[in-house]
């Protein structure tokens, strides 16, 4: 079987969609709650921490983009005055 033939039978999977700001914020709230209220095994706590860092990055990126849009709108409004 050639590589081309094999590729035909390989299932196509795409990564899950990136969570939005609200989803990430809610996930962070849940993660923080779990880390604060439970005695977790170290591995599970580390996994939750890693997930939290990923959600923080999504939130920071969204806030940075939004800040840029707001600044552009303010400049446009000031230029019209």
N, C-alpha and C positions, 0 to 999 in steps of 0.2 A: 504494500500500500504506500503510495507516495504521500508527501507532506500535504499536497493540495487536497488529495482525497480525504486524508485524516481530518483536515480543518473543516471539511464539510460536516463531519459528524460531531464536532466539538460544540457543546451548547454555548450559545452566546449569552454572556451575562454582563450587565452593566452595573457599575457601582450604585449604591443607594443614593437617592438625591440628597444634596447637602441641606441640612436643616436651616430654617430661616431664623431670624432674630428672636421672634417670640418663642419658637420651639426650643431654641438654645437656652433662652433665659429660664424657661420652665424646667428644662432638664437640669440646669445649674442649681435651681432652687431645690429640686429633688435630691440631687447629688449631695449638696451641702447638708441637707436635712439628714440624709442617711449617714454621712460621715460624722455628724455631731451626735446623733441619737443612738447609734448602735456600736457595739464592740465588734468590729469586723476583722476577719483574718487579714494579715498584711497584704497578701496578693490581691484580695478583693478591694481593699482600700486603695491600693496603688492603681488598679484598673479604673476605679471610679475617679481618682485624681486625674488620670490621663484623659478620661472622657471629659472631665470638667475643663481641662486646659483646651481641648479641642473646641468646646462650646464657647469658651471665653474668646478664642481667636475669631470665631464667627461673629460674635457680638461686637468685638472691637473693629473688625473689618466693616461691618454694617454701619456702625456709628461714625467711623471715619468717612465713609462714602456719603452718609447723610449730612455730616458737617460740611463737606465740600459743596454739596448741592445747596445747602442753606446759605453758605457764603456767597455762592454765585448769584442766588436770588437777591440777596441783600445788595450786592454790587449792581445788579440790574436795576433795582428799585432806586438806588442812590443816583445812578446815571440818568434816570428818567426825571429826576427832580430838578 
